[in-house]
Every structure is written in structure tokens, then in C-alpha cells.
Amino acid sequence: GQYGHVWLRIEPLEAGKGFEFVDETKGGVIPKEYMPAIEAGVREAMEAGVLAGYPVIDVRAVVFDGSYHEVDSSPPAFKMAGFLAFRNAAAQARVVLKEPVMKVEVVTPEEYLGEVIGDLNARRGRIEELEVGAGNVRIIRALVPLAEMFGYATALRSLTQGRGTYTMEPSHYEEVPPPVREEILLRSRGRF
């Protein structure tokens, strides 16, 4: 037989902190040599994801109880127990969907400023800063979800008659707004 029994709780970590695995078991309820297998199972469950198949990030997994069997316990049994314990804990947690947000800088002649800002707003962008550049050039700094930036080069060219330029770099992840979340979840279930 196969036997591995794991009690696990998960806690959110600050954005960008990744993953922490903590063993809080007492009195040898699970021998220490099984902890790496449990951690491997947890990591596998995180990769597989719990919401639309996206990986889970920024979480601490704490093993606080469990049990083992002298004969029937093994690393593979505890790896599976870690996997299932994480799935169960995540099912009871408030899991949020996050998306990458980009730092975007657009340089445009002043006469197209209104159209460019309007387009960035339509892309769920947040204007952070407007700067006056040399001549009649305006520099717009904004945060825009990556999902909204597809096709931007073409859009900017047509908005500015080929005179606008932009750069973008990753900024951070943030929670997806509810209407967008619903759309993503429906798409992941193949209903689109």
C-alpha cells in the first residue's frame, strides 16, 4: 500500500516573494526525510494551478500535522499527499487571478495627445505622468495590463500618423478586475 497523510495551510506572501515551505510538525508525526517529497508535491500542485490552470505564486505552505506508516509510507506517497493537501487548502482559500502590468512610455507629438491618452484609457491603462519634451513632444508614462498591449504598435502608428513611439517593460502583477476574470475563466473552460 501507499500511505502519507499531510495537514497543510497556505498563507499569502507579499507580491514577488515567490514560495516558502515551512515544517511546523511536532513530535515526529511525519519523519523529516519525507519533507522534501511533500514540498515537491506542493510545488507540482502550484505549477498545475487551481484557477484556470494558471500557476500559483507568492504563497507560504505550512505543514502542521499528519501521520505516516512504518511500512506503507514512502517519498512518492508523501509527494502525492503534499499535492492533494495543497489542492484542498487552495480550494478553501480566496484565490485571486493576477495579470502582468507593464510600465509603458509613449512619446507623441502634442496634437495626438488626446487620442493617445484615450486609447491608453480604453486599454485599462492608468496614466502616471505627463511630461513636456523637446519641441512639441509629449511623454506619457502609464501602467497598462500586458493583455491590453497586443497590437499597440499598429494602433499607435495610426493614431499618430507614424510619429509616435513607445517602450514597455514589466512592472508588477495585480489582481484582474471581476469582468475580465469571468471572461478568462469562461475561456479556460472552453466556452468561447
Secondary structure, DSSP 4 states (H G I P E B T S, - for coil): ----EEEEEEEE--TT--EEEEE---TTSS-GGGHHHHHHHHHHHHHH-SBTTBPP-SEEEEEEEEE--TTT--HHHHHHHHHHHHHHHHHHS----EEEEEEEEEEEEGGGHHHHHHHHHHTT-EEEEEEE-STTEEEEEEEEEGGG-TTHHHHHHHHTTT--EEEEEEEEEEEPPHHHHHHHHHHHTT--
